[in-house]
Amino acid sequence: MEFKDYYKTLGVARDASAGDIKKAFRRLARKYHPDVSKEKDAAARMAEVNEANAVLSDPEKRAAYDALGSGAAHAAGQDFRPPPHWDAGYEFSGAPDGQGMDEAQFSEFFEQLFGRAAHARQAGARGGRGAGGGAQRGADHHARIELELRDAYLGGERLLTLRGARLDAQGHLVQEERQVQVKIPKGVREGQLIRLNGQGGPGVGGAPAGDLFLEVEFKPDPRWRTQDRDVYQSVNVAPWEAELGGPIEVQTPGGATVQVTVPPRFKSGRKLRLKERGIPAATPGDLYLELSVVLPSATTPAQQQAYRALAQAFPGFAPRGAQGV
Protein backbone atom coordinates (compact mmCIF):
# COMPACT_ATOMS: atom_id res chain seq x y z
CA MET A 1 0.00 0.00 0.00
CA GLU A 2 1.34 3.43 -0.96
CA PHE A 3 1.51 6.33 1.46
CA LYS A 4 -0.58 9.33 0.38
CA ASP A 5 0.81 12.78 1.15
CA TYR A 6 -2.44 14.74 1.19
CA TYR A 7 -0.69 18.05 1.79
CA LYS A 8 1.42 17.52 -1.31
CA THR A 9 -1.66 16.53 -3.32
CA LEU A 10 -3.35 19.85 -2.51
CA GLY A 11 -0.11 21.81 -2.64
CA VAL A 12 -0.45 23.31 0.85
CA ALA A 13 1.81 23.49 3.88
CA ARG A 14 1.26 21.26 6.89
CA ASP A 15 0.19 24.29 8.94
CA ALA A 16 -2.26 25.50 6.29
CA SER A 17 -5.48 27.04 7.55
CA ALA A 18 -8.93 25.77 6.65
CA GLY A 19 -9.24 28.70 4.23
CA ASP A 20 -5.98 27.78 2.50
CA ILE A 21 -7.18 24.19 2.07
CA LYS A 22 -10.53 25.29 0.67
CA LYS A 23 -8.85 27.62 -1.85
CA ALA A 24 -6.41 24.92 -2.95
CA PHE A 25 -9.22 22.41 -3.39
CA ARG A 26 -11.32 24.80 -5.47
CA ARG A 27 -8.35 25.70 -7.68
CA LEU A 28 -7.52 22.04 -8.34
CA ALA A 29 -11.19 21.13 -8.84
CA ARG A 30 -11.44 23.72 -11.60
CA LYS A 31 -8.31 22.27 -13.18
CA TYR A 32 -9.12 18.55 -12.98
CA HIS A 33 -12.90 18.23 -12.93
CA PRO A 34 -13.64 15.69 -15.70
CA ASP A 35 -16.47 17.80 -17.10
CA VAL A 36 -14.15 20.70 -18.00
CA SER A 37 -10.57 19.45 -17.82
CA LYS A 38 -8.55 18.56 -20.89
CA GLU A 39 -5.91 16.71 -18.85
CA LYS A 40 -5.55 13.04 -19.86
CA ASP A 41 -5.60 11.82 -16.25
CA ALA A 42 -8.20 14.31 -15.03
CA ALA A 43 -10.52 11.73 -13.44
CA ALA A 44 -7.71 10.05 -11.49
CA ARG A 45 -6.26 13.38 -10.35
CA MET A 46 -9.70 14.63 -9.32
CA ALA A 47 -10.21 11.49 -7.23
CA GLU A 48 -6.89 12.15 -5.47
CA VAL A 49 -7.83 15.77 -4.83
CA ASN A 50 -11.25 14.79 -3.46
CA GLU A 51 -9.68 12.25 -1.13
CA ALA A 52 -7.06 14.69 0.16
CA ASN A 53 -9.73 17.31 0.75
CA ALA A 54 -11.96 14.80 2.54
CA VAL A 55 -9.19 14.32 5.11
CA LEU A 56 -7.62 17.77 5.43
CA SER A 57 -10.91 19.67 5.52
CA ASP A 58 -12.09 17.51 8.44
CA PRO A 59 -10.29 18.61 11.66
CA GLU A 60 -10.65 15.21 13.31
CA LYS A 61 -9.38 13.19 10.35
CA ARG A 62 -6.60 15.71 9.77
CA ALA A 63 -5.39 15.49 13.39
CA ALA A 64 -5.33 11.69 13.23
CA TYR A 65 -3.56 11.76 9.85
CA ASP A 66 -0.94 14.20 11.19
CA ALA A 67 -0.19 11.76 14.01
CA LEU A 68 1.29 9.39 11.42
CA GLY A 69 4.04 11.87 10.61
CA SER A 70 2.79 12.87 7.18
CA GLY A 71 5.49 14.48 5.04
CA ALA A 72 8.15 13.83 7.66
CA ALA A 73 8.47 10.12 8.41
CA HIS A 74 6.89 9.00 5.14
CA ALA A 75 7.13 10.03 1.51
CA ALA A 76 4.37 9.93 -1.07
CA GLY A 77 4.35 6.61 -2.90
CA GLN A 78 6.42 4.89 -0.21
CA ASP A 79 5.27 1.45 0.88
CA PHE A 80 3.32 1.95 4.09
CA ARG A 81 1.38 -0.04 6.67
CA PRO A 82 -0.23 1.83 9.58
CA PRO A 83 0.92 0.63 13.01
CA PRO A 84 -1.58 -1.64 14.79
CA HIS A 85 -4.30 0.33 16.55
CA TRP A 86 -2.71 3.57 15.36
CA ASP A 87 -5.94 5.54 15.77
CA ALA A 88 -6.93 4.22 19.21
CA GLY A 89 -8.22 7.10 21.32
CA TYR A 90 -9.12 9.42 18.42
CA GLU A 91 -12.70 10.64 18.55
CA PHE A 92 -14.58 11.16 15.30
CA SER A 93 -17.94 12.83 14.68
CA GLY A 94 -20.57 11.00 12.70
CA ALA A 95 -19.50 8.40 10.16
CA PRO A 96 -16.40 8.49 7.93
CA ASP A 97 -18.43 8.81 4.76
CA GLY A 98 -15.90 10.87 2.80
CA GLN A 99 -18.18 13.89 2.52
CA GLY A 100 -20.63 12.15 0.20
CA MET A 101 -18.08 10.53 -2.09
CA ASP A 102 -18.72 7.02 -3.34
CA GLU A 103 -16.57 4.73 -1.20
CA ALA A 104 -15.34 3.00 -4.34
CA GLN A 105 -13.38 6.18 -5.12
CA PHE A 106 -11.30 5.94 -1.97
CA SER A 107 -7.79 4.54 -2.13
CA GLU A 108 -6.69 1.55 -0.08
CA PHE A 109 -4.65 4.00 2.01
CA PHE A 110 -7.76 5.98 2.97
CA GLU A 111 -9.74 2.84 3.76
CA GLN A 112 -6.96 1.48 5.96
CA LEU A 113 -6.85 4.72 7.95
CA PHE A 114 -10.46 5.86 8.08
CA GLY A 115 -12.60 2.92 7.02
CA ARG A 116 -15.11 1.87 9.67
CA ALA A 117 -17.38 -1.10 10.09
CA ALA A 118 -21.03 -0.80 9.11
CA HIS A 119 -22.13 -0.31 12.70
CA ALA A 120 -20.02 2.83 13.00
CA ARG A 121 -21.57 4.24 9.84
CA GLN A 122 -25.03 3.39 11.14
CA ALA A 123 -24.21 5.04 14.45
CA GLY A 124 -23.00 8.17 12.69
CA ALA A 125 -26.12 8.31 10.57
CA ARG A 126 -28.18 8.84 13.72
CA GLY A 127 -26.75 12.26 14.39
CA GLY A 128 -28.60 15.45 13.53
CA ARG A 129 -32.15 14.19 13.48
CA GLY A 130 -34.72 16.93 13.81
CA ALA A 131 -36.74 17.08 17.04
CA GLY A 132 -39.30 19.70 15.97
CA GLY A 133 -39.31 23.47 16.41
CA GLY A 134 -35.81 23.81 14.99
CA ALA A 135 -34.36 21.48 17.62
CA GLN A 136 -31.77 19.00 16.40
CA ARG A 137 -30.30 16.01 18.14
CA GLY A 138 -26.53 16.06 18.56
CA ALA A 139 -24.35 13.97 16.27
CA ASP A 140 -23.15 10.59 17.44
CA HIS A 141 -19.40 10.20 17.89
CA HIS A 142 -17.23 7.11 17.73
CA ALA A 143 -13.72 6.14 18.76
CA ARG A 144 -11.59 3.05 19.10
CA ILE A 145 -10.20 2.29 22.55
CA GLU A 146 -7.49 -0.11 23.72
CA LEU A 147 -8.10 -2.33 26.72
CA GLU A 148 -6.05 -5.00 28.42
CA LEU A 149 -7.30 -8.54 27.86
CA ARG A 150 -7.54 -8.75 31.64
CA ASP A 151 -10.37 -6.17 31.46
CA ALA A 152 -12.46 -8.69 29.52
CA TYR A 153 -12.07 -11.21 32.36
CA LEU A 154 -12.71 -8.84 35.27
CA GLY A 155 -14.63 -5.85 33.93
CA GLY A 156 -14.50 -2.60 35.91
CA GLU A 157 -14.31 1.14 35.30
CA ARG A 158 -11.64 3.04 33.39
CA LEU A 159 -10.93 6.74 32.93
CA LEU A 160 -9.99 7.05 29.25
CA THR A 161 -8.54 10.00 27.37
CA LEU A 162 -9.94 10.73 23.91
CA ARG A 163 -8.22 13.00 21.42
CA GLY A 164 -10.04 15.26 19.02
CA ALA A 165 -9.56 18.50 17.10
CA ARG A 166 -11.29 21.73 16.14
CA LEU A 167 -10.54 24.88 14.16
CA ASP A 168 -9.73 28.14 15.91
CA ALA A 169 -11.01 31.54 14.79
CA GLN A 170 -8.24 31.77 12.18
CA GLY A 171 -9.05 28.33 10.76
CA HIS A 172 -5.97 26.62 12.20
CA LEU A 173 -6.07 23.13 13.66
CA VAL A 174 -6.23 22.90 17.46
CA GLN A 175 -5.88 19.51 19.12
CA GLU A 176 -8.06 18.78 22.13
CA GLU A 177 -8.42 16.05 24.73
CA ARG A 178 -11.22 15.00 27.00
CA GLN A 179 -11.64 12.26 29.59
CA VAL A 180 -14.57 9.88 29.81
CA GLN A 181 -15.44 7.43 32.58
CA VAL A 182 -16.25 4.07 31.02
CA LYS A 183 -17.76 1.00 32.64
CA ILE A 184 -16.14 -2.04 31.04
CA PRO A 185 -18.56 -4.97 31.00
CA LYS A 186 -17.13 -8.33 32.03
CA GLY A 187 -16.84 -10.50 28.95
CA VAL A 188 -16.34 -7.65 26.47
CA ARG A 189 -14.99 -8.83 23.12
CA GLU A 190 -12.75 -7.21 20.55
CA GLY A 191 -14.87 -5.29 18.07
CA GLN A 192 -17.73 -4.83 20.54
CA LEU A 193 -19.26 -1.37 20.91
CA ILE A 194 -19.69 0.28 24.29
CA ARG A 195 -22.33 2.99 24.11
CA LEU A 196 -22.17 6.09 26.31
CA ASN A 197 -25.52 7.87 26.17
CA GLY A 198 -25.35 11.63 25.75
CA GLN A 199 -21.55 11.70 25.36
CA GLY A 200 -21.58 12.63 21.67
CA GLY A 201 -22.07 16.04 20.08
CA PRO A 202 -24.32 18.60 21.81
CA GLY A 203 -27.93 19.02 20.70
CA VAL A 204 -29.41 22.24 19.29
CA GLY A 205 -32.50 24.03 20.55
CA GLY A 206 -32.91 21.89 23.64
CA ALA A 207 -32.60 18.57 21.79
CA PRO A 208 -30.55 15.81 23.48
CA ALA A 209 -26.87 15.23 22.82
CA GLY A 210 -25.73 12.40 20.61
CA ASP A 211 -24.16 9.21 21.89
CA LEU A 212 -20.54 8.09 21.96
CA PHE A 213 -19.74 4.62 20.62
CA LEU A 214 -16.44 3.08 21.75
CA GLU A 215 -15.13 0.20 19.67
CA VAL A 216 -13.02 -2.17 21.78
CA GLU A 217 -9.57 -3.37 20.76
CA PHE A 218 -7.19 -5.36 22.95
CA LYS A 219 -3.68 -4.02 23.38
CA PRO A 220 -1.14 -6.14 21.49
CA ASP A 221 0.54 -8.59 23.87
CA PRO A 222 3.04 -11.30 22.89
CA ARG A 223 1.64 -13.59 25.58
CA TRP A 224 -1.79 -14.11 24.03
CA ARG A 225 -4.23 -13.43 21.23
CA THR A 226 -7.98 -13.77 20.89
CA GLN A 227 -10.40 -15.25 18.40
CA ASP A 228 -13.94 -14.31 19.30
CA ARG A 229 -14.18 -15.53 22.93
CA ASP A 230 -11.34 -18.05 22.67
CA VAL A 231 -7.90 -17.05 23.95
CA TYR A 232 -4.57 -18.48 22.74
CA GLN A 233 -1.72 -18.19 25.24
CA SER A 234 1.98 -18.90 24.68
CA VAL A 235 3.56 -21.03 27.40
CA ASN A 236 7.25 -21.96 27.59
CA VAL A 237 8.21 -25.39 28.93
CA ALA A 238 11.56 -26.98 29.71
CA PRO A 239 12.76 -29.91 27.58
CA TRP A 240 12.22 -32.37 30.45
CA GLU A 241 8.70 -31.06 31.04
CA ALA A 242 7.82 -31.56 27.38
CA GLU A 243 9.38 -35.04 27.12
CA LEU A 244 8.52 -36.51 30.51
CA GLY A 245 5.25 -34.67 31.09
CA GLY A 246 3.93 -33.62 34.44
CA PRO A 247 2.22 -30.72 36.18
CA ILE A 248 3.08 -27.08 35.49
CA GLU A 249 1.59 -23.84 36.79
CA VAL A 250 0.21 -21.27 34.35
CA GLN A 251 -1.13 -17.79 35.01
CA THR A 252 -4.20 -17.04 32.90
CA PRO A 253 -4.92 -13.61 31.34
CA GLY A 254 -7.48 -13.08 34.09
CA GLY A 255 -4.77 -13.36 36.75
CA ALA A 256 -5.68 -16.81 38.07
CA THR A 257 -2.99 -19.44 38.58
CA VAL A 258 -3.99 -22.90 37.37
CA GLN A 259 -2.17 -26.23 37.37
CA VAL A 260 -2.23 -28.23 34.15
CA THR A 261 -0.67 -31.54 33.24
CA VAL A 262 1.59 -31.76 30.21
CA PRO A 263 1.28 -35.18 28.54
CA PRO A 264 4.58 -37.03 27.98
CA ARG A 265 6.37 -36.41 24.66
CA PHE A 266 4.46 -33.18 24.07
CA LYS A 267 5.83 -31.40 20.99
CA SER A 268 6.18 -27.66 20.36
CA GLY A 269 3.20 -26.16 18.58
CA ARG A 270 0.62 -28.49 20.11
CA LYS A 271 -2.13 -27.03 22.26
CA LEU A 272 -3.68 -27.82 25.61
CA ARG A 273 -7.34 -26.80 25.86
CA LEU A 274 -8.68 -25.42 29.13
CA LYS A 275 -12.43 -25.52 28.70
CA GLU A 276 -14.35 -22.33 29.54
CA ARG A 277 -11.19 -20.48 30.62
CA GLY A 278 -11.47 -18.00 27.77
CA ILE A 279 -13.40 -14.72 27.77
CA PRO A 280 -16.37 -15.00 30.16
CA ALA A 281 -19.93 -15.15 28.82
CA ALA A 282 -23.10 -17.18 29.19
CA THR A 283 -21.17 -19.62 27.00
CA PRO A 284 -17.52 -18.84 27.85
CA GLY A 285 -14.71 -19.24 25.39
CA ASP A 286 -11.84 -21.69 25.85
CA LEU A 287 -8.20 -21.04 26.71
CA TYR A 288 -5.68 -22.78 24.46
CA LEU A 289 -2.13 -23.12 25.77
CA GLU A 290 0.37 -23.18 22.92
CA LEU A 291 3.49 -24.86 24.30
CA SER A 292 7.00 -24.00 23.16
CA VAL A 293 10.12 -25.83 24.31
CA VAL A 294 12.91 -23.53 25.48
CA LEU A 295 16.49 -24.60 26.18
CA PRO A 296 18.37 -23.40 29.24
CA SER A 297 21.71 -21.66 28.71
CA ALA A 298 24.78 -23.52 29.87
CA THR A 299 26.81 -20.82 31.61
CA THR A 300 28.61 -22.79 34.30
CA PRO A 301 31.00 -25.75 33.94
CA ALA A 302 28.47 -28.04 35.61
CA GLN A 303 25.73 -26.99 33.19
CA GLN A 304 28.03 -27.48 30.21
CA GLN A 305 28.94 -30.94 31.48
CA ALA A 306 25.23 -31.73 31.78
CA TYR A 307 24.78 -30.96 28.07
CA ARG A 308 27.76 -33.21 27.22
CA ALA A 309 26.20 -35.98 29.28
CA LEU A 310 22.92 -35.47 27.45
CA ALA A 311 24.68 -35.82 24.11
CA GLN A 312 26.29 -39.06 25.27
CA ALA A 313 22.94 -40.40 26.50
CA PHE A 314 21.45 -40.01 22.99
CA PRO A 315 24.20 -41.23 20.64
CA GLY A 316 21.74 -41.95 17.81
CA PHE A 317 19.91 -38.63 17.95
CA ALA A 318 20.11 -36.84 14.55
CA PRO A 319 18.30 -33.48 14.80
CA ARG A 320 19.03 -32.60 11.15
CA GLY A 321 18.32 -36.05 9.81
CA ALA A 322 14.57 -35.47 9.92
CA GLN A 323 14.74 -32.25 7.86
CA GLY A 324 12.81 -32.46 4.64
CA VAL A 325 10.99 -35.63 5.71
Secondary structure as GFF3:
##gff-version 3
##sequence-region A 1 325
A	DSSP	alpha_helix	6	10	.	.	.	ID=ss1
A	DSSP	alpha_helix	18	32	.	.	.	ID=ss2
A	DSSP	alpha_helix	42	56	.	.	.	ID=ss3
A	DSSP	alpha_helix	59	66	.	.	.	ID=ss4
A	DSSP	beta_strand	91	93	.	.	.	ID=ss5
A	DSSP	three_ten_helix	98	100	.	.	.	ID=ss6
A	DSSP	three_ten_helix	103	105	.	.	.	ID=ss7
A	DSSP	alpha_helix	108	114	.	.	.	ID=ss8
A	DSSP	alpha_helix	118	125	.	.	.	ID=ss9
A	DSSP	beta_strand	130	132	.	.	.	ID=ss10
A	DSSP	beta_strand	135	136	.	.	.	ID=ss11
A	DSSP	beta_strand	141	147	.	.	.	ID=ss12
A	DSSP	alpha_helix	149	154	.	.	.	ID=ss13
A	DSSP	beta_strand	156	167	.	.	.	ID=ss14
A	DSSP	beta_strand	173	184	.	.	.	ID=ss15
A	DSSP	beta_strand	193	196	.	.	.	ID=ss16
A	DSSP	beta_strand	212	218	.	.	.	ID=ss17
A	DSSP	beta_strand	224	227	.	.	.	ID=ss18
A	DSSP	beta_strand	230	237	.	.	.	ID=ss19
A	DSSP	alpha_helix	239	244	.	.	.	ID=ss20
A	DSSP	beta_strand	246	251	.	.	.	ID=ss21
A	DSSP	beta_strand	257	262	.	.	.	ID=ss22
A	DSSP	beta_strand	271	274	.	.	.	ID=ss23
A	DSSP	beta_strand	287	293	.	.	.	ID=ss24
A	DSSP	alpha_helix	301	313	.	.	.	ID=ss25
###
